[in-house]
Amino acid sequence: MCGICCTLRLHGRRGLQDLVVCNEGVVERAALYQSVRRRGPDAFASLQLEIAPGVHVEAASAVLCLRGVGGGGAIVAEGCSGKNQGIPQPAMAARDCFCSHAPSCLSFLEWNGEVFGGALYLSPGVSDTTVVLDRLHQLEHGFTAELCDGTNGADGVCGAAALATAQASFAEACVHFFETDIEGPYAFVYYAHSLQLFLFGRDPLGRRSLLLHVASTFPEKGEGDENGASETHSVEVTISSVAEGHFDASCMVVKSAGRGNKRRRCECRGQSDVSDENNHSDDDRAESFVAFPSSSCSCWQEIPNTGLFAISVAAPQQNSLVSHHPWTVDHGIHPLLRFQSWLQPSSATGKIENER
């Protein structure tokens, strides 16, 4: 089992009405990385990127090598050396150019999963991280090519509407890919650089952990307009296999318990608190991160296993930050569970018979 975490710091974003936002501070990065390291003893690597104006990304992965041999990688990882070297993560895609508005390729994948079956072919000795990355990058390439066809005018800028359409189409194609081509437990974060889109999620059975933390940081005095006011602020989004505390020490409660001190997890109310949070249906939970059922609004939220989620880092056109792309196959007949629909009791004998 690997550990992954990815933090996006988005500057100049307006108030987010579709998310529970923690007001207690941003996640303590050093502690988070230490927790991630524990989930992958064979390798650890991190990266920092400025992927767009006002968008800073920090990603880190710890790898537990279970299969495959490593190829060349742009990231130098600790561990996984020798003949059984694993693929270092975050795993960078091939450095090619799809479109004039993205002259370099910064796409990368963080993968915590195992491919047991499905239409995705894995030859012996090949890392599933590499195969999944290549396939996602191919899908990205296809939609980027469509996006740029006929749009490379004098300025070479793809329109915002066309970009949004390409992002949605890519996410839906990825839903189909994960449903039809991959059988096995997984959680992942993929950044499609040419589409300016982060895609993340976990398998339909939720067998790998993936958590979300959203924090808001307001501008310092003097950063607003000439009247001292500002309508925008920075938002820090953290997607991680594990949860950690905040930089704000007041959020952590330390109390004596026997021989030592016990640190209690911080629970805080966000901007989108609701009074009937205990009465949400499963359908509501799939629609928004606001609707997670719990007795109190924890600042770390479990990402639902209802589909894939996406964050666009392009210039914001609306208040909604996270978009949801649900699975197209009902869980009862999902390929991972399809054998249950094949085996039905016979009305004559009462025994289970195969209806394939």
N, C-alpha and C positions, 0 to 999 in steps of 0.2 A: 504494500500500500504506500502510495506517495503522498506528499503534502504539497499543496499549491496555494498561492495567495497572489492577488493582483490588486493594486490600489490605483485608482484614477483620481486625480485632482483637477477639477474642472473650474476654471475661473470665469467669473462673469455670468453665472447662471442665476436665473430668477427663482423665486420661491417654488418649491416642488410640492405640488398638491397630491401626487399619486404615491408618495412614499412616507414611511415613518422615518423621521429625521431625528437622530440623537443630538441633543443639545449639550451633552456632557464633555465633548471634546473628541478629537480624532484618535484613532487606534495607535497604541504605542508600538512603533515599527520594530524596534529591537526585540521586544518580548514576543511579538508575533512571529518574527523570523526564527527565534529560538524554538518556539512551539512547532513550527513547520519542519524544522530540522529533525525533530524527533520522529517524524513520520517517514523519513527516508534516509537511512544510515549510509547509503552507498555514494551519494553525490548531493551537492547543494550548489546552486548558482542563482544569481540575481541579475537584473538589468534595470536601467533607468533610461527613459526615453522622453523626449519632447516631441510628441507625435503631431501636434498641431498648435497653432497659437492659443495659449491659455490652457493647454492640456498636457499634464505631466503624468507619466505612468511609471510605477515601480512594480516589478514582478519578481517573485522568488519561488523556487521549486526545490523540493528535496526528493530524491529518487531512490526507490528500492528496486534494484535490478532483478527482474524475474525471468526475462527471456531476451534473446537477441544479442547481436554484437553491434557495437557502435560504429558509425561512420564519422566523417568529419563534421565538426560543428563550429559555429562562430563564437560559442560561449565556452569559456574555460571553466570546467566544473571541478569541484574537489571530489576525489574518489573515482570509482568506476574505472580504474586504470587497467591496462593490460589487455589480453585477448578478449576478455569478457566485458570490455568497456561498454557501458550503456549510453543511450542517447542523452546528452545533457539537456536539462530543461531550465528555463523556458527554451523550447526548440524553435529556432528561427527558420522560416521558409526560404526557399531559393531566392537569391537576389536577382530578380528580373524586373522588368518594367512593363506594366500593363497599360498605363494611361499617362498622358502628359501631366495630369494634375497630381500624380504620385510617382515622381521620377525615381525613387528608391523604394525598396521593399523592406518594410519593418514588421511584416506579419509574423506572428509567433503563436505557439500552442503550449498551454500547460495542461497536462493530461494525467489524471489519476484513474486508471481503469485497466481492464483486461478484456481483450476481444476473444470470446470463446467460440464464436461462430457467426453465421450470417453471410451475406453476399460478398463481404469484404474479404478478399483472399490474402492470407498471410503465409508467405513461404517460410520454411524452417529457418530459424536463426535471424529473422528480421524483427525489429522492434515494432510493436503496434503503434507506438508514438509516431514513428516515421511514416507509417502507412496512413494513419488518420490525418496527420499534418498534410501529406501530399494530396490526399483527396479533398480536404477542405480548401487547400490552396488552388486546386484545379477548379472547384466550384467558384471561388472568388474570382479567378481569372476569367471564367466564362461570363459572369455578370458584369465585370469591369469592362470587358471588351464590348458588350452590348451597351453599356453606359456611355462609352466614348465614341461609339459609331455615330458619325454625323454631328458630334458636338465639339470637335477639335477645330474651332474657328480661330480667329486671329488671336484671341486671348487664351484659348485652350482651357476654358473653365466649364466644367459640367454643371448644369443647373441644379439648384437645390431640390426641385421637384423630381427630376430624373434620378438624382442620387438617393432620395428617400424611397423611390420605387425600386431601385436596384437593391437597396439594403433589405427591404421587405421580401423581395423575391429570393435573395440569397438566403435569408433566414428560413424561409419556407422550404427551400431546396435542402437545407441542412437538416430540417425536421425529417424530411423524407429519407435522407441519407442515414441518419441515426436509427430510424425505425426499421428500415429494410436491410441495411448493410451490416449493422453491428448488433451482436448479441453478447451480453456480458455487462458487468457492473462498471460504471464510469461516472466521473465528474470532470468537467473541463472548463477552460477559458480559452477562447480563440480570438485573436485580434486580426481583423481583415483590414490591412492598412489602406489598400487602394479604395475600399468602400467606407473607410473611417468608422468602423463598426466593431464593437466588442460583443461577442456571442458567448453565452455560458449556460450551463444547465447540468442535469444529472439524469441517469437512466430512469425509465418509467417506474421501476420498482424502488427507486431511492436507496440503492445499496451503497452509495458513496456520499459522504457528507459534503455539503457546500453551503456556506453561510454568507449573509450579506450584512454589511454595516454602512450606514449613510450618516455622515456628519456634516454640519453646516458651519462654516467659518466666515464671519462677517468682516468687511473691510476695516482697516484702521481709519482713524479720524483723518480727514483730509483727502481720502481716496474717492469720495463721492463727487457730486456735482458742485457747482459754485456756491450753492446754498448749504453745503455740508451733508446733503442727503444722498443716498445711493439706493437704487432699486435692485441691484445685483449683489451677489456674494459668491464665495467659493464653496463648492461642494466636494467632499471627499468620499468616494465610494470604494469600499474594500470587499472583495470577494475572496473567501478563504475556506480551506478545509477545517480550520480550527478558529476558535474565538480567543481574544485577548482583551486586556483592559485598555484604559485611556491614558493619555498624557496628563489629563486633569486629575490630580491626586484626590480631589474632593469626591470623585466618583467612586473610589474604592474605599470600602469600609473594612478596617482591620480590628479584630476583636480577639481577646485572649481566649484560648480554648486548650486547656490541659497544658502540655509541655511547650507549645509554640503558638504562633499566630495563624489564624485562618483567614484567608482573603475571600470575601464574599463577592460573587459576581454582581456587577452593577446592573440595576434595572432602572430605566428612565422613560419618561414620557416624551414623545416626539411631537412634531407640529401637527400630525394628522391623527391625534388620539380620537377614539370614538367610544361612546358609552356602552354600546352593545357588543363589545368584542367577543364575548363568550357565546354569542348566538349566531355566528357566521356559518354559512353552509360551505360545503366543499367547492361549489361553483364560485362562490364569492372569493374563496381563498385563491383560486386559480386566476382570478381577474386582476388582483392587485396585491402588492406586498403589504398594504395597509390592513388587509383583512385576515392576517394570520391569527388563528384562534389561540388565545392564551389568557391566563388570569391576569397578567400584567404585561405591559408592552416592553419586552426586552429589547435592548439596543442592538443585539445580534439577532438576526432572523434567519430561519432555515429557508433556503430557496426551495419552492415547491417542485415536485417531480411531475408536474402537469404539462411540461413542454420545455421549449428553449426560451431564453430571455436575451434581449439585446439592448445595448446602450450605444447610441450614436454620439460620436465626438465631433461631428460637424457642427457648424454654427447653429445654435438652437432655434427652432422654428415654433416650438410650443413648450408648455410647461412640463409635459410628460417626459420623463427621463428614460424609464425602462419600458420596453414594449414586450408583450407576451405573445409567443407563437406556439399554440397548443399542439399536442400530438394529434395526428389525424386518424389514428386507429384507437378504438376503445380499448381500455386496459384489459377487459375480459377476453378479447381476441387478439391482443398484441402478440407478435411473433414469439416473445419470451414465454407466453402462456398459452399459445395456440393449441398445444397438445391437449389441453383441458376440453376444448371444443370438439376434438376428434374422438375423445373417449366418452361414450354415452351409455347408460345402462339400457339393456334390451328390455322391452316391455314384456317379452315372452318368457325370458329366462331370469331376468333381473341381474344378469352379469354384465360387466363392462365389455363393450364391443367397440372395435375401431371402425369409425365411420368414414375414414379417408377413402 
